[in-house]
Amino acid sequence: MSQRSYNHARVQEYWQYVWDREDAYELADDATDPTYVLGMFPYTSGNLHMGHVRNYAITDAYARYRRMNGDDVLHPMGWDSFGLPAENAAYERYTDPESWTQACIAQMREEMEDMGFGYDWSREITTYKPEYYRWNQYFFREFYEEGLVEYEGATVNWCPDCETVLADAQVVEGDHDGATENVCWRCETPVTQRELDQWFFTITDYAEELLDGLDDLEEWPESVKEIQRNWIGKREGASVSFDIPEYSQVDAFTTRLDTICGASYVALSPGHDLAETLAADDETVAEYVDASTENGGMSGVETDAVAVNPVTGEELPVYVAEYVLDDVGTGAVMGVPAHNERDHTFALEHDLPLKQVVEPVDGSADELPGSPYTDEGMLTDSGEYNGLASSAARERMLADIDAAETDVTYRLRDWLISRQRYWGTPIPVVHCEECGPVLVPEEDLPVELPEFVQTTGNPLAQIESFVKTECPECGAPAKRETDTMDTFVDSSWYFLRYLSPNLDTAPFDSDRANDWLPVDAYVGGEEHAVLHLLYIRFFARALADIGLLDLREPVQQLINQGTVLYDGEKMSKTKGNVVNPHEYGAETTRLFVLSAAHPEQDFEWTAREVSSSYDLQQTLFEMVQSVTNGAETREDRESHDEYVAREIDRTVAAAGDDYDRFRFHQAVTEIRALAQLLRQYQEFDTPNEAVYRRGLRVLTRLVAPLTPYLGEELWNMLRGDGLVAHADWPEPEHPVDAYDIERRLVRNLRADVRDIFDVANIDDAEEIEVVVAPEWKFRAYDIARAADESDALVGKIMTDEDIQSHGSQAQSYAEDLQNRRKQLEPTLSRDEEFDLLDRAAWLLRDEFGAAVSVRQAEADDERASKSRPGKPAVHIR
């Protein structure tokens, strides 16, 4: 018994069963260079939200499309399952993180299956399992041996709420009690500073390569590359040594050595070695250093030290100032208030002199202290360097000043991976009083997490059975490292584990990785530009240097999905504006989020637009059901059948191009238009059996990547071979190189006829005559398009004897072409235009209820005087 309307819930269980039975989405290990489509794997929060659905609908649609094009496709899924939120959730619910995480994974996987996402679940990975995180520990060992790991005391970012340290990338600007402060990226608690011994990956070793590599990422959004460039923060300049009598010297980095004669002070960061030395002798400095938060503010304290300017010999006061950051440059700056905005603000706060030593080349001078002059210019009040341009002065000074040398600094800091939490990968180190930090031997990996203990602070440190051990080197009593790794370590290589998830002798199959990588299409949010995307680029390089990989860039194409908004704001539980992805049905939700906008654009969730996605599914189902229930068709083919057949071809070409470019919203527009045309075709006349059925089979395959349950159901109703998931993507039956030109011609003709009806106030027409331009106009048009810009176009056209024979009309047309020469678009030939319009005439008959004739104009046809290639004349009787 047939369904009266389409309901995916009625059929999804069956098609899931069939997909599982057929292993529809599994990729064989012996595949050669498959198309690797990947969405950033989710944190195990317990429920899919609309951001998940949009991300994974994009990858699923593209993976299905590539599979239908004959590609082997790798489309896996796994779980980013370590992290503080699970630990906090378990604490609140009096359970343990593993049990909580398992429940979340079960819930999310069920929801993903309901949404029809076609994953190769045989490759599923879960980062909290020892068989995964043992390889995090293996990499730690390998990186340590390679010199990419450091253990040192450092001033670190501390979140008092999470009770753990944060990497620089996890500290963001936020609003706290009405003021802008540095806050934790996760809980928005203001961040403080602490001195702790910590483990670091030395990502700075790759700063230059990571920066240069961005230029080769042609298929990455420019916004992400710019964020990474700014985060790496390369600055080229000079390091200048200032003598500090009684205290040795201080090196300051500057990009504007040409302004050194305008320096009026030297400022140190609160964490600078000299600041600590000065604090030991000066209680006021000590109090300032202890109270400092390094928040970039303009507070500061003057010390008793002075610095000697190596060019002028002038003694400059030395300050300790919060705006000088410990980990930027050298932690010391030469303050030039007249030529640097932050120095200028600090100088005004502390009543320091402003000395302008660079002026605009045109002789104008900005008023100080209103604002500093920060542009290049000509030196003044700089002794022997007066009159030199800024660039020339810098070169001379570098050659002349012994205390200055060329230098490059980076904003990028080493990756702090230590976390004082339980739910993460244990760092495989033992601390021995005799041997110091010692790596756990590879044969003893993994170092597994002990049973969870409810506690505050660092839980592992409270578990005596875990902490107490023996030194692997000397056998003496020792203590295990109780910090766990930043969870971004888990996600920095997970895409490699998907290649060989059950391999127990190595983290991944290197030969397979070298064959299958890079990831062809990677989808995720721009917010991960430095928290994740920079780390995977670092990891790939480090793995290449230890011999596990050949390539150094892991992702070829990156797509950043935009945000789903509700009432103008991002959906959020705290704002109460969340829409459950299953509220409107899985496929309606999928279709809407893919059709609403380009993947990279934000869009508003509206019930009206969601309804249109539902209606499209019903329309397609009803059309197919009508045919399978015996709707009348015919065998003979007429001109309007040919038009529909060609429009099916044009839709195939256009939709394929849209899928290739991830423009699913435009592919849906194509699907809607073809469905509307087929319905109009069916209502206009009894449709041709072959044309109409082919149209429905094409529609079914075009929509299948977007709505897989519907696709399978329609394909089955149409008696397609096998699964539509494995069906061939449709191919045009006729050449479609000019499909956009053909569509534009028909669209413009219909618009012109409507305009005539409106302007002439025609209610009822007997005949519409369409007259294609005469041959000589097509020849003139071709001459105009082929001409060089330097050609005198009118003269070139009028050298053609046949065109010339049309006298003033030809002269006028040639002048018109010359005036429009930059707007001349490609057109069809005269015969092609006639054939197309003759096949499309039924659309005018159907819309206006009049007889329609299409003819080619004779050379002296007065009724075609206003016609031209691509724009036939129209006469209505």
BAKOL-563007 format. One line per 3 residues: number of its first residue (from 0); their letters; for each residue x, z, y of C-alpha. Coordinates in steps of 0.05 Angstrom, whole numbers, plus 5000, padded with zeros to 4 digits. Example, Ala and Ser with C-alpha at 12.3 -4.5 7.8 and 13.67 -1.06 7.14 Angstrom:
<atoms>
0	AS	5246 5156 4910; 5273 5143 4979
</atoms>
This chain:
<atoms>
0	MSQ	5000 5000 5000; 5031 4979 5066; 5042 5027 5124
3	RSY	4999 5018 5185; 5057 5036 5232; 5130 5051 5224
6	NHA	5152 5123 5213; 5225 5132 5195; 5212 5201 5165
9	RVQ	5171 5167 5110; 5229 5124 5088; 5293 5160 5107
12	EYW	5298 5201 5043; 5292 5138 5002; 5344 5099 5041
15	QYV	5392 5158 5042; 5385 5160 4966; 5400 5086 4962
18	WDR	5460 5090 5009; 5488 5148 4967; 5474 5111 4902
21	EDA	5509 5048 4927; 5566 5086 4962; 5546 5043 5021
24	YEL	5596 5070 5070; 5655 5089 5026; 5721 5053 5038
27	ADD	5766 5038 4979; 5837 5065 4983; 5865 4997 4969
30	ATD	5833 4966 5031; 5880 4928 5076; 5880 4944 5150
33	PTY	5807 4964 5156; 5772 4971 5223; 5779 5045 5239
36	VLG	5720 5070 5280; 5722 5144 5300; 5683 5193 5341
39	MFP	5717 5257 5364; 5698 5306 5309; 5652 5362 5330
42	YTS	5664 5436 5338; 5620 5471 5288; 5569 5501 5336
45	GNL	5510 5498 5288; 5466 5444 5318; 5474 5373 5341
48	HMG	5462 5366 5415; 5447 5302 5454; 5521 5292 5471
51	HVR	5537 5291 5397; 5481 5241 5383; 5504 5194 5438
54	NYA	5577 5196 5415; 5561 5186 5342; 5506 5135 5353
57	ITD	5559 5092 5389; 5609 5096 5333; 5556 5086 5280
60	AYA	5527 5024 5312; 5595 4993 5321; 5618 5011 5250
63	RYR	5555 4980 5221; 5564 4918 5264; 5636 4908 5242
66	RMN	5617 4919 5169; 5563 4865 5175; 5617 4819 5203
69	GDD	5655 4826 5138; 5706 4879 5158; 5727 4936 5114
72	VLH	5708 4996 5157; 5734 5067 5159; 5682 5111 5192
75	PMG	5695 5184 5172; 5670 5252 5194; 5698 5322 5191
78	WDS	5695 5390 5225; 5736 5421 5280; 5721 5489 5251
81	FGL	5773 5539 5276; 5767 5571 5344; 5746 5631 5384
84	PAE	5671 5616 5390; 5662 5624 5315; 5700 5689 5317
87	NAA	5656 5714 5374; 5592 5690 5340; 5612 5726 5276
90	YER	5627 5789 5315; 5559 5788 5348; 5523 5776 5282
93	YTD	5563 5827 5241; 5588 5772 5194; 5655 5736 5185
96	PES	5677 5671 5218; 5681 5633 5152; 5610 5648 5131
99	WTQ	5584 5631 5201; 5624 5566 5202; 5600 5545 5133
102	ACI	5528 5554 5154; 5540 5514 5217; 5572 5457 5179
105	AQM	5514 5454 5129; 5464 5451 5187; 5502 5398 5225
108	REE	5515 5354 5165; 5441 5354 5147; 5424 5335 5218
111	MED	5475 5279 5218; 5447 5251 5153; 5376 5255 5183
114	MGF	5401 5214 5242; 5423 5160 5194; 5497 5162 5211
117	GYD	5534 5122 5160; 5597 5163 5145; 5645 5159 5088
120	WSR	5632 5231 5067; 5683 5224 5011; 5735 5233 5066
123	EIT	5704 5295 5098; 5755 5345 5124; 5747 5417 5147
126	TYK	5803 5447 5188; 5791 5520 5170; 5807 5506 5096
129	PEY	5877 5523 5072; 5886 5454 5042; 5882 5427 5113
132	YRW	5917 5480 5155; 5976 5486 5107; 5997 5420 5139
135	NQY	5993 5449 5208; 6044 5499 5183; 6084 5444 5151
138	FFR	6087 5407 5218; 6108 5471 5252; 6167 5476 5205
141	EFY	6185 5402 5213; 6179 5405 5288; 6222 5468 5289
144	EEG	6276 5434 5249; 6272 5374 5297; 6282 5419 5357
147	LVE	6210 5412 5382; 6191 5486 5377; 6214 5542 5422
150	YEG	6201 5617 5420; 6212 5651 5486; 6186 5702 5534
153	ATV	6143 5670 5587; 6093 5684 5641; 6029 5659 5609
156	NWC	5956 5649 5627; 5915 5706 5600; 5839 5708 5592
159	PDC	5818 5781 5590; 5750 5763 5561; 5776 5720 5503
162	ETV	5836 5767 5497; 5884 5709 5486; 5932 5664 5523
165	LAD	5913 5595 5548; 5953 5531 5555; 5958 5502 5625
168	AQV	5907 5449 5606; 5857 5504 5588; 5858 5534 5658
171	VEG	5808 5502 5705; 5783 5513 5775; 5718 5551 5777
174	DHD	5672 5590 5823; 5677 5665 5815; 5639 5711 5862
177	GAT	5635 5655 5914; 5710 5640 5913; 5748 5585 5878
180	ENV	5794 5614 5825; 5832 5592 5762; 5786 5608 5704
183	CWR	5784 5601 5629; 5759 5533 5607; 5714 5564 5555
186	CET	5683 5627 5585; 5699 5618 5660; 5731 5687 5665
189	PVT	5785 5690 5720; 5854 5680 5689; 5911 5730 5700
192	QRE	5985 5726 5684; 6023 5763 5629; 6094 5765 5602
195	LDQ	6093 5752 5528; 6138 5723 5474; 6104 5658 5455
198	WFF	6111 5595 5413; 6115 5527 5447; 6116 5454 5425
201	TIT	6165 5420 5471; 6120 5363 5493; 6163 5357 5555
204	DYA	6215 5322 5512; 6168 5263 5512; 6145 5265 5585
207	EEL	6176 5199 5605; 6155 5163 5542; 6084 5190 5547
210	LDG	6081 5166 5619; 6110 5097 5605; 6066 5087 5544
213	LDD	6003 5090 5588; 6020 5021 5614; 6011 4992 5544
216	LEE	5943 5023 5532; 5905 4963 5558; 5839 4983 5524
219	WPE	5837 5054 5551; 5795 5072 5613; 5839 5072 5675
222	SVK	5809 5140 5694; 5837 5174 5632; 5905 5141 5642
225	EIQ	5906 5165 5714; 5888 5236 5693; 5947 5235 5644
228	RNW	5994 5206 5696; 5975 5261 5745; 5981 5315 5691
231	IGK	6051 5290 5671; 6064 5290 5746; 6130 5253 5750
234	REG	6164 5262 5818; 6229 5227 5837; 6271 5259 5890
237	ASV	6332 5304 5898; 6354 5373 5878; 6387 5410 5937
240	SFD	6429 5473 5930; 6422 5525 5985; 6476 5579 5987
243	IPE	6449 5650 5988; 6505 5695 6013; 6514 5754 5965
246	YSQ	6465 5722 5915; 6497 5657 5893; 6452 5596 5907
249	VDA	6382 5568 5897; 6364 5497 5877; 6303 5467 5910
252	FTT	6270 5401 5891; 6245 5354 5945; 6219 5283 5948
255	RLD	6235 5280 6022; 6309 5294 6029; 6305 5257 6096
258	TIC	6269 5318 6125; 6321 5370 6107; 6343 5380 6179
261	GAS	6272 5404 6194; 6274 5460 6142; 6257 5527 6173
264	YVA	6254 5571 6110; 6265 5573 6035; 6209 5599 5990
267	LSP	6214 5624 5919; 6159 5631 5867; 6143 5704 5847
270	GHD	6171 5690 5778; 6237 5660 5802; 6300 5696 5777
273	LAE	6324 5708 5848; 6256 5737 5867; 6263 5787 5811
276	TLA	6335 5803 5833; 6312 5814 5905; 6253 5856 5881
279	ADD	6302 5903 5846; 6332 5920 5914; 6270 5917 5958
282	ETV	6208 5957 5944; 6164 5913 5989; 6185 5850 5951
285	AEY	6175 5886 5885; 6104 5906 5903; 6089 5835 5924
288	VDA	6118 5805 5860; 6079 5855 5817; 6013 5840 5852
291	STE	6022 5765 5853; 5973 5722 5814; 6006 5654 5828
294	NGG	5939 5626 5850; 5969 5579 5901; 5948 5621 5961
297	MSG	5987 5625 6026; 6008 5698 6022; 6082 5713 6022
300	VET	6135 5765 6037; 6201 5757 6074; 6263 5782 6039
303	DAV	6330 5806 6067; 6365 5744 6040; 6381 5681 6079
306	AVN	6394 5611 6055; 6445 5564 6087; 6422 5493 6101
309	PVT	6476 5449 6070; 6468 5396 6126; 6459 5436 6189
312	GEE	6492 5502 6168; 6432 5539 6196; 6413 5605 6164
315	LPV	6341 5603 6140; 6297 5662 6120; 6280 5668 6046
318	YVA	6208 5684 6026; 6173 5698 5961; 6107 5660 5965
321	EYV	6048 5650 5918; 6041 5576 5935; 6108 5562 5902
324	LDD	6093 5556 5828; 6141 5579 5775; 6132 5519 5730
327	VGT	6132 5464 5783; 6199 5434 5802; 6252 5488 5806
330	GAV	6207 5545 5828; 6237 5540 5898; 6221 5497 5958
333	MGV	6255 5482 6024; 6199 5494 6074; 6192 5435 6123
336	PAH	6128 5453 6161; 6129 5391 6206; 6127 5344 6146
339	NER	6090 5378 6089; 6018 5402 6091; 6027 5464 6048
342	DHT	6091 5484 6083; 6055 5473 6149; 5998 5520 6130
345	FAL	6047 5572 6105; 6089 5567 6169; 6028 5578 6213
348	EHD	6007 5638 6172; 6076 5669 6179; 6095 5646 6249
351	LPL	6153 5603 6227; 6181 5547 6270; 6159 5474 6264
354	KQV	6214 5424 6275; 6196 5350 6273; 6253 5307 6248
357	VEP	6216 5243 6228; 6174 5203 6277; 6131 5140 6269
360	VDG	6171 5076 6278; 6126 5055 6335; 6148 5116 6375
363	SAD	6081 5152 6373; 6083 5225 6353; 6029 5269 6323
366	ELP	6013 5332 6360; 6041 5393 6326; 6021 5445 6303
369	GSP	5954 5408 6293; 5977 5372 6231; 6043 5353 6199
372	YTD	6071 5282 6200; 6078 5265 6126; 6090 5190 6128
375	EGM	6156 5152 6126; 6187 5137 6194; 6251 5142 6235
378	LTD	6296 5203 6237; 6304 5243 6300; 6338 5310 6316
381	SGE	6379 5300 6252; 6449 5292 6279; 6487 5233 6251
384	YNG	6425 5208 6214; 6385 5197 6278; 6353 5128 6282
387	LAS	6355 5115 6207; 6292 5096 6169; 6269 5150 6120
390	SAA	6290 5110 6058; 6358 5093 6086; 6369 5165 6107
393	RER	6355 5190 6037; 6406 5143 6008; 6459 5163 6059
396	MLA	6445 5237 6050; 6451 5233 5974; 6519 5200 5983
399	DID	6542 5249 6037; 6516 5317 6015; 6553 5349 5958
402	AAE	6497 5399 5948; 6445 5344 5935; 6437 5299 5875
405	TDV	6383 5253 5848; 6332 5290 5806; 6266 5277 5770
408	TYR	6215 5331 5756; 6150 5333 5717; 6088 5374 5726
411	LRD	6079 5373 5650; 6096 5439 5617; 6111 5453 5544
414	WLI	6050 5463 5500; 6036 5537 5490; 6006 5541 5420
417	SRQ	6005 5617 5408; 5936 5650 5407; 5923 5724 5396
420	RYW	5862 5711 5353; 5843 5712 5280; 5805 5647 5268
423	GTP	5862 5597 5270; 5923 5572 5232; 5973 5629 5220
426	IPV	6040 5611 5250; 6088 5608 5190; 6142 5655 5216
429	VHC	6169 5722 5194; 6203 5769 5244; 6263 5804 5215
432	EEC	6304 5856 5254; 6368 5827 5225; 6353 5752 5222
435	GPV	6304 5745 5280; 6246 5695 5273; 6251 5661 5204
438	LVP	6208 5603 5180; 6165 5615 5118; 6194 5569 5063
441	EED	6154 5506 5050; 6141 5526 4978; 6105 5589 5004
444	LPV	6056 5550 5047; 6001 5558 5063; 6004 5626 5095
447	ELP	5931 5642 5086; 5886 5682 5130; 5868 5751 5102
450	EFV	5797 5776 5098; 5766 5783 5167; 5766 5851 5200
453	QTT	5720 5868 5257; 5764 5890 5315; 5781 5876 5387
456	GNP	5847 5847 5410; 5889 5810 5358; 5855 5821 5291
459	LAQ	5915 5799 5248; 5959 5851 5279; 5911 5904 5253
462	IES	5915 5881 5180; 5974 5918 5151; 5973 5881 5084
465	FVK	5982 5815 5122; 6034 5839 5171; 6082 5873 5122
468	TEC	6126 5825 5083; 6198 5810 5066; 6248 5767 5104
471	PEC	6255 5700 5067; 6329 5699 5084; 6355 5770 5072
474	GAP	6298 5803 5034; 6294 5861 5083; 6226 5889 5105
477	AKR	6197 5844 5159; 6133 5829 5196; 6092 5766 5196
480	ETD	6077 5730 5261; 6006 5752 5279; 5991 5697 5329
483	TMD	5952 5636 5306; 5957 5565 5330; 5918 5534 5386
486	TFV	5860 5496 5353; 5882 5433 5389; 5937 5429 5337
489	DSS	5883 5417 5285; 5853 5359 5324; 5920 5327 5342
492	WYF	5928 5295 5274; 5861 5300 5238; 5851 5224 5243
495	LRY	5910 5217 5196; 5882 5264 5144; 5820 5221 5137
498	LSP	5865 5167 5106; 5882 5210 5046; 5841 5274 5049
501	NLD	5856 5297 4978; 5930 5285 4978; 5966 5350 4961
504	TAP	6038 5328 4965; 6039 5307 5038; 5995 5314 5100
507	FDS	5976 5240 5095; 5997 5176 5060; 6049 5147 5107
510	DRA	6045 5076 5079; 5970 5076 5087; 5976 5104 5157
513	NDW	6024 5050 5177; 5976 4998 5149; 5910 5026 5174
516	LPV	5929 5052 5243; 5920 5051 5301; 5848 5075 5307
519	DAY	5812 5012 5330; 5757 5046 5369; 5756 5120 5389
522	VGG	5696 5150 5425; 5695 5216 5462; 5689 5250 5529
525	EEH	5736 5241 5588; 5742 5316 5593; 5791 5313 5534
528	AVL	5841 5270 5573; 5895 5323 5571; 5866 5376 5524
531	HLL	5865 5328 5466; 5883 5256 5482; 5952 5274 5509
534	YIR	5965 5318 5449; 5949 5264 5398; 5997 5217 5434
537	FFA	6051 5271 5431; 6038 5285 5358; 6043 5212 5338
540	RAL	6111 5207 5371; 6135 5271 5340; 6111 5249 5271
543	ADI	6146 5182 5281; 6211 5218 5298; 6209 5260 5234
546	GLL	6197 5197 5194; 6124 5202 5175; 6097 5146 5219
549	DLR	6120 5079 5245; 6074 5073 5305; 6076 5117 5367
552	EPV	6008 5103 5399; 5951 5125 5353; 5891 5095 5388
555	QQL	5881 5023 5409; 5814 5026 5445; 5784 5088 5477
558	INQ	5711 5092 5498; 5689 5151 5540; 5615 5165 5531
561	GTV	5576 5187 5592; 5530 5247 5598; 5456 5252 5582
564	LYD	5421 5284 5642; 5354 5318 5649; 5325 5326 5719
567	GEK	5392 5303 5746; 5434 5356 5710; 5474 5356 5646
570	MSK	5433 5383 5588; 5452 5456 5577; 5421 5515 5541
573	TKG	5437 5559 5600; 5396 5512 5645; 5339 5508 5596
576	NVV	5337 5432 5600; 5358 5414 5529; 5320 5362 5489
579	NPH	5326 5370 5414; 5352 5304 5385; 5299 5307 5330
582	EYG	5241 5321 5377; 5225 5247 5386; 5248 5224 5318
585	AET	5318 5205 5297; 5314 5130 5307; 5275 5133 5372
588	TRL	5328 5180 5399; 5385 5135 5373; 5354 5073 5402
591	FVL	5341 5105 5469; 5411 5135 5479; 5441 5067 5462
594	SAA	5394 5026 5504; 5391 5069 5566; 5459 5051 5595
597	HPE	5530 5028 5582; 5565 5079 5537; 5610 5102 5594
600	QDF	5553 5114 5643; 5511 5177 5653; 5436 5168 5646
603	EWT	5372 5207 5655; 5329 5227 5596; 5258 5204 5611
606	ARE	5198 5207 5565; 5173 5139 5590; 5238 5104 5570
609	VSS	5239 5141 5504; 5169 5115 5491; 5192 5043 5502
612	SYD	5243 5053 5447; 5189 5077 5401; 5145 5018 5420
615	LQQ	5200 4968 5404; 5206 4995 5333; 5131 4990 5324
618	TLF	5131 4918 5350; 5185 4896 5301; 5151 4931 5243
621	EMV	5083 4901 5259; 5112 4830 5265; 5147 4834 5198
624	QSV	5087 4867 5166; 5042 4811 5191; 5085 4758 5157
627	TNG	5091 4797 5092; 5015 4806 5092; 5006 4730 5093
630	AET	5001 4709 5166; 4989 4634 5173; 5049 4588 5183
633	RED	5063 4513 5178; 5118 4468 5150; 5126 4413 5202
636	RES	5172 4422 5262; 5157 4403 5333; 5196 4406 5398
639	HDE	5174 4477 5415; 5196 4499 5346; 5264 4472 5362
642	YVA	5266 4511 5427; 5251 4576 5390; 5303 4559 5337
645	REI	5356 4547 5391; 5336 4611 5428; 5346 4649 5363
648	DRT	5417 4620 5362; 5427 4639 5435; 5405 4710 5420
651	VAA	5453 4715 5362; 5511 4693 5406; 5492 4739 5464
654	AGD	5479 4801 5422; 5543 4791 5382; 5582 4788 5447
657	DYD	5547 4852 5471; 5563 4889 5406; 5636 4867 5411
660	RFR	5639 4898 5481; 5600 4961 5463; 5544 4938 5510
663	FHQ	5489 4963 5463; 5441 4969 5522; 5445 4894 5533
666	AVT	5440 4880 5459; 5374 4918 5460; 5352 4875 5518
669	EIR	5367 4813 5476; 5328 4842 5417; 5268 4857 5462
672	ALA	5269 4788 5492; 5272 4753 5425; 5216 4796 5397
675	QLL	5173 4779 5458; 5189 4705 5450; 5170 4705 5376
678	RQY	5105 4740 5391; 5090 4690 5446; 5109 4634 5398
681	QEF	5062 4661 5345; 5004 4666 5394; 5017 4597 5425
684	DTP	5011 4559 5360; 5015 4570 5286; 5090 4581 5278
687	NEA	5136 4541 5234; 5150 4581 5171; 5225 4572 5170
690	VYR	5236 4584 5244; 5191 4645 5248; 5218 4678 5186
693	RGL	5289 4665 5207; 5274 4697 5274; 5249 4760 5240
696	RVL	5309 4762 5194; 5355 4755 5253; 5319 4810 5292
699	TRL	5324 4855 5231; 5399 4847 5227; 5409 4853 5302
702	VAP	5372 4919 5305; 5398 4948 5240; 5462 4979 5269
705	LTP	5420 5015 5321; 5362 5037 5276; 5388 5035 5205
708	YLG	5326 5062 5170; 5283 5010 5205; 5334 4956 5190
711	EEL	5333 4972 5115; 5257 4976 5113; 5247 4909 5148
714	WNM	5302 4875 5107; 5268 4900 5044; 5200 4875 5068
717	LRG	5230 4807 5083; 5262 4805 5013; 5333 4803 5039
720	DGL	5389 4807 4989; 5418 4877 4978; 5423 4926 5035
723	VAH	5420 4904 5106; 5480 4950 5117; 5520 4900 5075
726	ADW	5484 4837 5099; 5522 4783 5137; 5515 4784 5212
729	PEP	5472 4724 5230; 5505 4659 5251; 5478 4606 5299
732	EHP	5454 4543 5266; 5472 4500 5326; 5528 4502 5378
735	VDA	5516 4557 5429; 5577 4550 5475; 5531 4537 5534
738	YDI	5477 4588 5517; 5482 4623 5584; 5476 4557 5621
741	ERR	5415 4537 5580; 5381 4604 5591; 5394 4601 5666
744	LVR	5365 4531 5670; 5300 4550 5636; 5294 4616 5673
747	NLR	5304 4583 5741; 5255 4527 5725; 5200 4578 5707
750	ADV	5215 4617 5771; 5211 4553 5813; 5143 4535 5783
753	RDI	5117 4605 5797; 5141 4600 5869; 5104 4534 5878
756	FDV	5040 4563 5850; 5046 4623 5897; 5066 4585 5960
759	ANI	5014 4530 5950; 4962 4581 5927; 4947 4540 5865
762	DDA	4896 4572 5819; 4888 4516 5769; 4935 4458 5754
765	EEI	4922 4396 5713; 4994 4374 5703; 5065 4399 5716
768	EVV	5117 4344 5720; 5190 4362 5711; 5239 4308 5734
771	VAP	5313 4312 5714; 5361 4285 5767; 5386 4213 5762
774	EWK	5451 4197 5727; 5491 4184 5791; 5479 4255 5815
777	FRA	5507 4283 5750; 5568 4239 5758; 5578 4262 5830
780	YDI	5570 4335 5808; 5623 4326 5754; 5671 4294 5804
783	ARA	5661 4352 5852; 5674 4405 5798; 5737 4370 5773
786	ADE	5766 4359 5842; 5825 4398 5869; 5813 4444 5928
789	SDA	5858 4399 5971; 5816 4337 5956; 5771 4309 6011
792	LVG	5709 4315 5968; 5661 4269 6003; 5712 4212 6003
795	KIM	5729 4224 5931; 5656 4221 5909; 5641 4160 5951
798	TDE	5697 4119 5920; 5652 4112 5859; 5618 4045 5868
801	DIQ	5554 4063 5833; 5546 4128 5874; 5564 4090 5937
804	SHG	5508 4041 5923; 5457 4095 5938; 5478 4095 6011
807	SQA	5457 4151 6057; 5425 4191 6000; 5491 4192 5963
810	QSY	5529 4209 6028; 5481 4267 6041; 5488 4293 5969
813	AED	5564 4288 5971; 5564 4330 6035; 5519 4381 6002
816	LQN	5567 4386 5944; 5625 4395 5991; 5589 4452 6027
819	RRK	5574 4485 5960; 5639 4468 5924; 5659 4541 5912
822	QLE	5590 4557 5882; 5586 4498 5834; 5574 4527 5765
825	PTL	5581 4491 5698; 5520 4450 5679; 5494 4411 5619
828	SRD	5498 4336 5615; 5437 4297 5636; 5414 4284 5565
831	EEF	5426 4357 5545; 5385 4381 5605; 5328 4334 5588
834	DLL	5327 4354 5514; 5328 4428 5531; 5272 4424 5582
837	DRA	5230 4380 5536; 5236 4433 5482; 5220 4489 5532
840	AWL	5159 4454 5563; 5112 4495 5519; 5131 4558 5557
843	LRD	5102 4527 5621; 5040 4502 5583; 5030 4572 5555
846	EFG	5040 4608 5621; 5002 4561 5668; 4951 4527 5622
849	AAV	4970 4457 5647; 4997 4395 5613; 5072 4390 5621
852	SVR	5115 4327 5622; 5190 4322 5626; 5225 4258 5644
855	QAE	5292 4232 5669; 5290 4202 5739; 5307 4130 5752
858	ADD	5362 4115 5802; 5313 4101 5860; 5260 4152 5840
861	ERA	5232 4181 5904; 5198 4239 5867; 5267 4261 5844
864	SKS	5300 4259 5912; 5307 4335 5915; 5330 4342 5842
867	RPG	5401 4357 5824; 5439 4377 5761; 5414 4444 5737
870	KPA	5354 4442 5783; 5302 4389 5765; 5247 4369 5813
873	VHI	5178 4397 5800; 5111 4364 5818; 5044 4397 5805
876	R	4978 4359 5804
</atoms>
